[in-house]
Amino acid sequence: MTSTQDWLERLVAYPTVSSDTNLPLIEEIEAALADAGAVCERFYDTTGQKAALLARLGPDAPGGLMLSGHVDVVPVAGQDWTVPPFNVTRKDGRLYGRGTTDMKGFVASAVSLAQTVDIKSLAAPLWLAISYDEEIGCVGIRPMLEEIAGRDILPDLIVVGEPTSMQIGLGHKGKMAFHVKARGVPRHSAEAPLALNALHIATDFISGLRKLQDEIEARGPRELGYSVPYATVHVGKLSGGTAVNLVPDQAELLMECRMMAADDPLALAEQVRKAGAAAIAPFKDRFKEASLEIEITGNYPGHSIDGSHPVVQAFATCLPKSARECRVSFGTEAGLFAQALDVPVVICGPGSMNQGHRPDEFIEETQLALCDTVLGAAVIRFCVSRRSFGSHVPKQMHGKI
């Protein structure tokens, strides 16, 4: 436990927000894992200033266990912190600092575990996959997955350590992000009816999206276990215009769809585009300049695995009997792993997302200790005393991107 807390202090001290490099942090982890006997490989972004890390302890063979975590964190600017965000502060059984819960706590536990494993005891490999830029759309894991998808890296189980309070996460929603531009015809506001207000086009489009949301709620696919068990359509930002006495000719909005693993994202995107076409159609004959452009700027797939899957059941034996199954509404890299490697994936990590992304983010020491215990038991189950999982057909679903 002391080693895990020490590692957490070291990791939090690196302010690895997406605008900055993560290489010093990756170098420190890689050096420690290499000293422990791991075979390590980096996967850089196009700038060469960020890298994901894949490390293997034990034999180069199929099976075993992969522990996955990201080391980027959300910014602290504009937040009212009462403790230094990039130093760990201990108080009343809690460890405060940016990333303690989301999700350097899990990474600290995984690295600490790797340093204590007797490699000679491993009948199957223990993998650590550490990524960057998860917070801006699961960006940093993709180059690694593209590179290793054709290799025989097929662990029996991948554990994505996002915070679930050490419950077994069986799924998460996918996401599509959109940038929408509305173009109208400008004029002095005194003659507004002779112009075309781009903000009006945008708000007509938003009205269409609200109708689409109603249709999804009434007839779309559902998956129990989520606070909202169906796909959602959400506009987060609308902007346009320069002065109250000018009819704006441009408006922009940022929106997203979060969907179940069973949803077809292409079909959902087409419904969004139809709402856009309906918003602009009444003006096209009169105003040839009128347009509504919809661009998908980011996406990642949803994920779902059945709790009856034998690998999930095997992992459940590593947790306390009180552990429950859950699904998380926030995005994770689980869907990308399942899509690329086609192996069972669960989400399970210390802390709660209720404490993440906020000032004075913290993780409880008891959660870190439980994570250490669970990961240690999982290594024994999947890497040391391997047993066959039989011929059960996996019940796992990942959305498309």
C-alpha positions as CSV (number, residue, x, y, z in Angstrom):
1,M,0.0,0.0,0.0
2,T,2.8,2.4,0.8
3,S,4.3,1.7,-2.6
4,T,1.0,2.5,-4.3
5,Q,0.6,5.8,-2.4
6,D,4.2,6.7,-3.2
7,W,3.5,6.1,-6.9
8,L,0.4,8.2,-6.7
9,E,2.3,11.1,-5.3
10,R,4.8,10.8,-8.1
11,L,2.2,10.6,-10.8
12,V,0.0,13.5,-9.5
13,A,3.1,15.7,-9.5
14,Y,3.1,15.6,-13.3
15,P,0.6,18.1,-14.6
16,T,-0.4,15.9,-17.6
17,V,-3.3,18.0,-19.0
18,S,-3.8,17.4,-22.7
19,S,-2.1,20.7,-23.6
20,D,1.2,19.4,-22.2
21,T,3.6,16.6,-22.8
22,N,3.4,13.4,-20.8
23,L,6.9,12.1,-21.7
24,P,8.6,12.7,-18.3
25,L,5.8,10.7,-16.6
26,I,6.0,7.9,-19.2
27,E,9.8,7.8,-18.8
28,E,9.6,7.3,-15.1
29,I,7.0,4.5,-15.3
30,E,8.9,2.8,-18.2
31,A,12.1,2.8,-16.2
32,A,10.5,1.3,-13.2
33,L,8.7,-1.4,-15.2
34,A,11.9,-2.2,-17.2
35,D,13.8,-2.6,-13.9
36,A,11.1,-5.0,-12.8
37,G,11.7,-7.1,-16.0
38,A,9.0,-5.8,-18.3
39,V,9.3,-5.5,-22.0
40,C,8.2,-2.0,-22.9
41,E,7.1,-0.3,-26.1
42,R,6.0,3.3,-26.7
43,F,3.5,4.6,-29.2
44,Y,3.9,8.3,-29.9
45,D,1.5,10.9,-31.2
46,T,2.2,12.9,-34.4
47,T,4.0,15.6,-32.4
48,G,6.4,13.2,-30.6
49,Q,5.5,15.0,-27.3
50,K,3.1,12.4,-26.0
51,A,3.3,8.6,-25.8
52,A,1.3,5.6,-24.8
53,L,3.1,2.7,-23.1
54,L,2.6,-1.0,-23.4
55,A,4.5,-3.2,-21.0
56,R,4.5,-7.0,-20.7
57,L,5.7,-9.1,-17.7
58,G,5.9,-12.8,-18.2
59,P,5.7,-15.0,-21.3
60,D,5.0,-13.6,-24.8
61,A,1.8,-15.7,-25.2
62,P,-1.9,-15.3,-25.5
63,G,-4.0,-15.2,-22.3
64,G,-3.3,-13.5,-19.1
65,L,-4.5,-10.1,-17.9
66,M,-4.2,-6.5,-19.2
67,L,-4.6,-3.5,-16.9
68,S,-5.4,-0.3,-18.8
69,G,-5.3,3.3,-17.6
70,H,-4.8,6.8,-18.9
71,V,-2.5,9.3,-17.3
72,D,-3.9,12.6,-18.7
73,V,-6.1,14.7,-16.5
74,V,-8.6,17.5,-16.9
75,P,-7.4,21.1,-16.4
76,V,-7.6,22.9,-13.0
77,A,-7.9,26.4,-14.4
78,G,-10.9,28.3,-13.0
79,Q,-11.5,25.8,-10.3
80,D,-11.4,26.8,-6.6
81,W,-8.9,24.4,-5.0
82,T,-8.1,24.5,-1.3
83,V,-5.1,22.2,-1.7
84,P,-2.3,22.2,-4.3
85,P,-3.8,20.3,-7.3
86,F,-0.5,18.7,-8.4
87,N,0.7,17.6,-5.0
88,V,-1.0,14.8,-3.0
89,T,-2.4,16.1,0.3
90,R,-3.3,13.5,2.9
91,K,-6.2,14.3,5.2
92,D,-8.7,12.1,7.1
93,G,-8.1,9.0,5.1
94,R,-8.3,10.7,1.8
95,L,-5.6,11.6,-0.8
96,Y,-6.3,14.9,-2.5
97,G,-4.9,16.0,-5.9
98,R,-5.8,16.2,-9.6
99,G,-6.1,12.7,-11.1
100,T,-6.1,10.8,-7.8
101,T,-9.5,9.3,-8.8
102,D,-9.5,9.8,-12.6
103,M,-7.4,7.8,-12.9
104,K,-3.8,7.9,-11.6
105,G,-4.9,5.9,-8.5
106,F,-5.5,2.8,-10.6
107,V,-2.3,3.4,-12.6
108,A,-0.3,3.7,-9.3
109,S,-1.8,0.4,-8.1
110,A,-1.0,-1.3,-11.4
111,V,2.6,-0.1,-11.5
112,S,3.2,-1.0,-7.8
113,L,1.8,-4.5,-8.5
114,A,4.1,-4.9,-11.5
115,Q,7.1,-4.1,-9.4
116,T,6.2,-6.8,-6.9
117,V,5.3,-9.7,-9.2
118,D,7.5,-12.7,-9.4
119,I,7.9,-13.0,-13.2
120,K,9.0,-16.6,-12.9
121,S,5.6,-17.4,-11.4
122,L,3.7,-16.1,-14.4
123,A,2.2,-18.8,-16.7
124,A,0.6,-16.1,-18.8
125,P,1.5,-12.5,-19.3
126,L,0.6,-9.5,-17.3
127,W,0.1,-6.4,-19.5
128,L,0.0,-2.7,-18.6
129,A,-1.5,-0.4,-21.2
130,I,-1.1,3.3,-20.3
131,S,-2.5,6.0,-22.6
132,Y,-2.8,9.7,-23.1
133,D,-5.5,12.2,-24.1
134,E,-8.4,9.9,-23.0
135,E,-10.1,13.0,-21.6
136,I,-10.5,14.6,-25.1
137,G,-12.1,11.7,-26.8
138,C,-10.1,8.5,-26.2
139,V,-7.4,9.8,-28.6
140,G,-4.2,8.4,-27.2
141,I,-5.0,4.7,-27.1
142,R,-5.8,4.5,-30.8
143,P,-2.3,4.5,-32.2
144,M,-1.4,1.6,-29.8
145,L,-4.5,-0.4,-30.7
146,E,-3.9,0.1,-34.5
147,E,-0.4,-1.2,-34.1
148,I,-1.1,-4.2,-31.9
149,A,-4.4,-5.3,-33.4
150,G,-2.6,-7.6,-35.8
151,R,-0.4,-9.2,-33.1
152,D,-1.3,-12.2,-31.0
153,I,-2.0,-10.0,-27.9
154,L,-5.1,-11.7,-26.7
155,P,-5.4,-11.5,-22.9
156,D,-8.2,-13.5,-21.2
157,L,-9.4,-10.2,-19.7
158,I,-8.8,-6.5,-20.0
159,V,-9.6,-4.3,-16.9
160,V,-10.0,-0.6,-17.7
161,G,-9.5,1.0,-14.3
162,E,-11.8,4.0,-14.6
163,P,-13.4,4.8,-11.2
164,T,-16.3,2.5,-10.3
165,S,-15.7,2.3,-6.5
166,M,-14.3,-1.2,-7.3
167,Q,-17.7,-2.4,-8.7
168,I,-17.7,-4.5,-11.9
169,G,-18.5,-2.2,-14.8
170,L,-20.2,-4.1,-17.6
171,G,-20.5,-1.3,-20.1
172,H,-20.4,2.3,-21.0
173,K,-22.1,4.5,-23.6
174,G,-20.4,5.6,-26.9
175,K,-20.2,9.2,-28.1
176,M,-20.3,11.3,-31.3
177,A,-19.4,14.9,-31.1
178,F,-20.6,17.4,-33.7
179,H,-19.7,20.9,-34.9
180,V,-22.6,22.6,-36.7
181,K,-22.5,25.8,-38.7
182,A,-25.6,27.7,-39.8
183,R,-25.3,30.4,-42.5
184,G,-28.0,33.0,-43.2
185,V,-28.3,36.4,-44.8
186,P,-27.3,39.6,-42.9
187,R,-29.2,42.9,-42.7
188,H,-29.9,45.7,-40.4
189,S,-32.3,44.6,-37.7
190,A,-34.8,47.3,-38.7
191,E,-35.5,45.1,-41.7
192,A,-35.0,41.7,-40.1
193,P,-37.9,40.0,-42.0
194,L,-36.0,40.6,-45.2
195,A,-32.9,38.8,-43.9
196,L,-32.3,35.3,-42.7
197,N,-31.2,35.0,-39.1
198,A,-28.6,32.2,-38.7
199,L,-29.5,31.9,-35.0
200,H,-33.1,31.2,-36.0
201,I,-31.9,28.4,-38.2
202,A,-29.8,27.0,-35.4
203,T,-32.7,27.1,-32.9
204,D,-35.0,25.5,-35.4
205,F,-32.4,22.7,-35.7
206,I,-32.3,22.4,-31.9
207,S,-36.1,22.0,-31.9
208,G,-35.7,19.2,-34.3
209,L,-33.1,17.6,-32.1
210,R,-35.5,17.7,-29.1
211,K,-38.1,15.9,-31.2
212,L,-35.4,13.3,-32.1
213,Q,-34.7,12.9,-28.4
214,D,-38.4,12.2,-27.7
215,E,-38.4,9.6,-30.5
216,I,-35.3,7.9,-29.1
217,E,-36.8,7.8,-25.6
218,A,-40.0,6.3,-26.9
219,R,-38.7,3.8,-29.4
220,G,-34.9,3.5,-29.2
221,P,-32.8,0.6,-27.8
222,R,-32.6,0.4,-24.1
223,E,-30.0,-1.1,-21.7
224,L,-30.8,-1.4,-18.0
225,G,-28.2,-0.3,-15.5
226,Y,-27.8,3.3,-16.7
227,S,-29.3,6.4,-15.1
228,V,-30.6,7.2,-18.6
229,P,-31.0,3.8,-20.3
230,Y,-31.2,5.1,-23.9
231,A,-29.3,7.3,-26.3
232,T,-29.2,11.1,-25.6
233,V,-28.9,14.1,-27.9
234,H,-27.4,17.2,-26.3
235,V,-26.5,20.7,-27.4
236,G,-23.8,22.2,-25.1
237,K,-23.0,25.5,-26.8
238,L,-24.7,27.9,-29.1
239,S,-23.0,31.1,-30.4
240,G,-23.6,33.7,-33.1
241,G,-24.2,37.4,-33.9
242,T,-22.1,40.5,-33.1
243,A,-24.7,43.2,-32.2
244,V,-28.4,43.4,-31.3
245,N,-29.1,45.7,-34.3
246,L,-27.6,43.3,-36.9
247,V,-29.2,40.1,-38.2
248,P,-26.5,37.5,-37.7
249,D,-25.5,35.6,-40.9
250,Q,-23.5,32.9,-39.0
251,A,-24.2,30.7,-35.9
252,E,-22.4,27.7,-34.5
253,L,-23.3,25.1,-32.1
254,L,-21.5,22.2,-30.4
255,M,-23.5,19.0,-29.7
256,E,-23.1,15.4,-28.9
257,C,-24.9,12.0,-29.0
258,R,-24.3,9.4,-26.4
259,M,-25.5,6.0,-27.5
260,M,-25.9,2.5,-26.3
261,A,-23.6,-0.2,-27.6
262,A,-26.6,-1.6,-29.5
263,D,-27.3,1.7,-31.3
264,D,-26.1,2.2,-34.9
265,P,-24.1,5.5,-34.7
266,L,-24.3,5.9,-38.5
267,A,-28.1,5.7,-38.4
268,L,-28.1,8.2,-35.4
269,A,-25.9,10.6,-37.3
270,E,-28.2,10.3,-40.3
271,Q,-31.2,11.3,-38.1
272,V,-29.2,14.3,-36.9
273,R,-28.5,15.3,-40.5
274,K,-32.2,14.9,-41.3
275,A,-33.1,17.3,-38.5
276,G,-30.6,19.7,-40.1
277,A,-32.1,19.4,-43.5
278,A,-35.6,20.0,-42.1
279,A,-34.4,23.1,-40.4
280,I,-32.9,24.7,-43.5
281,A,-35.5,23.5,-46.1
282,P,-38.1,26.3,-45.6
283,F,-35.5,28.9,-46.5
284,K,-33.7,27.4,-49.4
285,D,-36.0,28.8,-52.2
286,R,-35.8,32.3,-50.9
287,F,-32.2,32.4,-49.7
288,K,-29.8,30.5,-51.8
289,E,-27.0,31.3,-49.4
290,A,-28.7,29.4,-46.5
291,S,-27.0,26.3,-45.3
292,L,-26.5,24.1,-42.3
293,E,-23.2,22.2,-42.2
294,I,-22.9,19.3,-39.7
295,E,-19.4,17.8,-39.0
296,I,-18.6,14.8,-36.8
297,T,-15.5,15.9,-34.8
298,G,-14.9,12.9,-32.6
299,N,-16.4,9.6,-31.6
300,Y,-15.8,6.4,-29.7
301,P,-17.8,3.2,-29.4
302,G,-20.0,2.0,-26.6
303,H,-19.4,-1.3,-24.8
304,S,-21.4,-4.0,-23.2
305,I,-20.6,-7.4,-21.8
306,D,-22.9,-9.9,-20.1
307,G,-22.3,-10.4,-16.4
308,S,-22.7,-14.2,-17.0
309,H,-19.6,-14.3,-19.2
310,P,-17.3,-16.9,-17.6
311,V,-14.3,-14.5,-17.6
312,V,-16.4,-11.8,-15.8
313,Q,-17.5,-14.5,-13.3
314,A,-13.8,-15.4,-12.8
315,F,-12.9,-11.8,-12.2
316,A,-15.8,-11.4,-9.8
317,T,-14.1,-14.0,-7.5
318,C,-11.3,-11.5,-7.0
319,L,-13.6,-8.9,-5.6
320,P,-15.4,-8.8,-2.3
321,K,-18.7,-10.6,-2.2
322,S,-20.4,-7.2,-1.8
323,A,-19.2,-6.0,-5.2
324,R,-22.1,-5.2,-7.6
325,E,-22.4,-5.0,-11.3
326,C,-22.9,-1.6,-12.8
327,R,-22.7,0.4,-16.0
328,V,-21.1,3.9,-16.3
329,S,-22.5,6.7,-18.3
330,F,-19.2,8.4,-18.9
331,G,-16.9,7.2,-21.8
332,T,-14.0,4.9,-21.4
333,E,-11.5,3.1,-23.6
334,A,-13.2,-0.2,-23.0
335,G,-15.2,-0.2,-26.3
336,L,-12.0,0.6,-28.3
337,F,-10.2,-2.3,-26.7
338,A,-13.1,-4.7,-27.2
339,Q,-13.4,-3.6,-30.9
340,A,-9.7,-3.8,-31.7
341,L,-8.7,-7.0,-29.8
342,D,-12.1,-8.8,-29.5
343,V,-11.4,-10.0,-26.0
344,P,-13.5,-9.6,-22.8
345,V,-13.3,-6.2,-21.2
346,V,-14.6,-4.9,-17.9
347,I,-14.4,-1.5,-16.2
348,C,-13.2,-1.6,-12.6
349,G,-11.2,1.0,-10.6
350,P,-10.9,2.8,-7.3
351,G,-12.8,5.9,-6.4
352,S,-15.9,7.5,-7.8
353,M,-16.4,9.8,-10.7
354,N,-18.4,11.9,-8.4
355,Q,-15.0,13.0,-7.1
356,G,-13.3,13.4,-10.5
357,H,-13.1,16.5,-12.7
358,R,-13.8,18.7,-9.6
359,P,-11.7,21.0,-7.4
360,D,-10.2,19.1,-4.4
361,E,-10.5,15.8,-6.3
362,F,-9.7,12.9,-3.9
363,I,-9.5,9.2,-3.5
364,E,-10.0,7.3,-0.2
365,E,-7.1,5.2,1.0
366,T,-9.4,2.3,1.6
367,Q,-10.3,2.3,-2.1
368,L,-6.6,2.2,-3.1
369,A,-6.0,-0.7,-0.7
370,L,-9.0,-2.6,-2.1
371,C,-7.7,-2.0,-5.6
372,D,-4.3,-3.4,-4.6
373,T,-5.9,-6.5,-3.2
374,V,-8.2,-7.1,-6.2
375,L,-5.5,-6.7,-8.8
376,G,-3.2,-9.0,-6.8
377,A,-5.9,-11.6,-6.8
378,A,-6.6,-11.1,-10.5
379,V,-2.9,-11.7,-11.4
380,I,-3.0,-15.0,-9.5
381,R,-6.3,-16.0,-11.2
382,F,-5.4,-15.0,-14.7
383,C,-1.6,-15.1,-14.9
384,V,-0.4,-17.7,-12.3
385,S,-3.0,-20.4,-11.8
386,R,-4.6,-20.2,-15.2
387,R,-7.7,-22.3,-15.8
388,S,-9.7,-22.8,-19.0
389,F,-12.8,-20.7,-19.5
390,G,-14.4,-23.4,-21.6
391,S,-16.1,-23.0,-25.0
392,H,-18.7,-20.4,-23.8
393,V,-19.6,-18.0,-26.6
394,P,-18.6,-14.5,-25.4
395,K,-21.6,-12.2,-24.8
396,Q,-19.9,-8.9,-25.5
397,M,-21.1,-6.0,-27.7
398,H,-19.2,-2.9,-28.8
399,G,-20.6,-0.1,-30.9
400,K,-19.2,0.9,-34.2
401,I,-17.2,4.1,-35.0
